[in-house]
Amino acid sequence: MQVHGSGNLIRWLLDNHLVDEIVLLTYPVIIGQGTRLFPDTGPDVALELVEARSTSNGIAIQIYHPSGRPQYAVDTPDLNA
């Protein structure tokens, strides 16, 4: 199944572990407005980059697989500074 442009459906599918792969196309255009792809709420999902390429006109194509909950780095003070 492919989902185009429904952030709510995508979030529901991710929350229910029903997503095997995310293909993200990034176009070299800044619009400056619009609806977020993912809402502000919901659990975080780690993504593993499995492929990346670009087209001759600058479109970046990234393919990700969901890989569980993300691991966040802990910010520790630099005691040598």
N, C-alpha and C positions, 0 to 999 in steps of 0.2 A: 504494500500500500504506500502511496506517496501522499504527503500532506503539503499543500502550498498555501502559506499565508494565514494559518489559523493558530495563533499563539496559544489560545486556550486549549485547543485540541492537542497540540504538541506537548504542552505542560501536563495534561491529563495522561497522555500516553507515556511520557517519561516517568511520572509519579507512579504509574502502574507497571513499570518495567516491561513495556511493550514496544520499545524502540531498539532496533538492532544497529541502525546506522543513521547518521545525520550527514547529509551532503549540504554544505554551506557555500553559497556563491556570493562573493563580495564584489560589487561593481564599483569602479573608480568614480563615484559620484557622491557628493555630500548634499543631502537634501535639507537637513536642519530641522526637520519636523517629522511627525508621523507617529505611529503606534509602535510600542516596544514589541519585539518578537516574544520575549518571555516576561511574565508579570513580576512584580517586586517580591511576591511571596512564593512560598513553596520550598521544598528541600533542594539543596544544591546537588548537582550531579557532576562528577568528574568525567571528562571526555579524553579519550586516547586518540591522538592524530594518527591515522593509518595511511593517508595519502594526501599530497598537496601538489598542485600544479597551477599554472596560469595560462590564459589564452593570449593570443597575439594582441588583442585589444585591451589587455589589462585586467580581465576578470580573474580573480583568485578563486580557486575551487579547492575546498578542504573537505576531506572525508573523515568523520569521527565515529568511534564506537563508544557508547556509554561504558564507564568502567567503575561504577559504584560511587561511594561517597568520596568527595575530595579530601586530600590531606593538606592542611594548611601549615605553612611554616610559622614558627613562633618567633616573634621579634625579640631578640635578646640585646641588651646594651653592650656596646663595645667597650670592654674594660681597659683596653690599651690605648684609647683615644685621649 
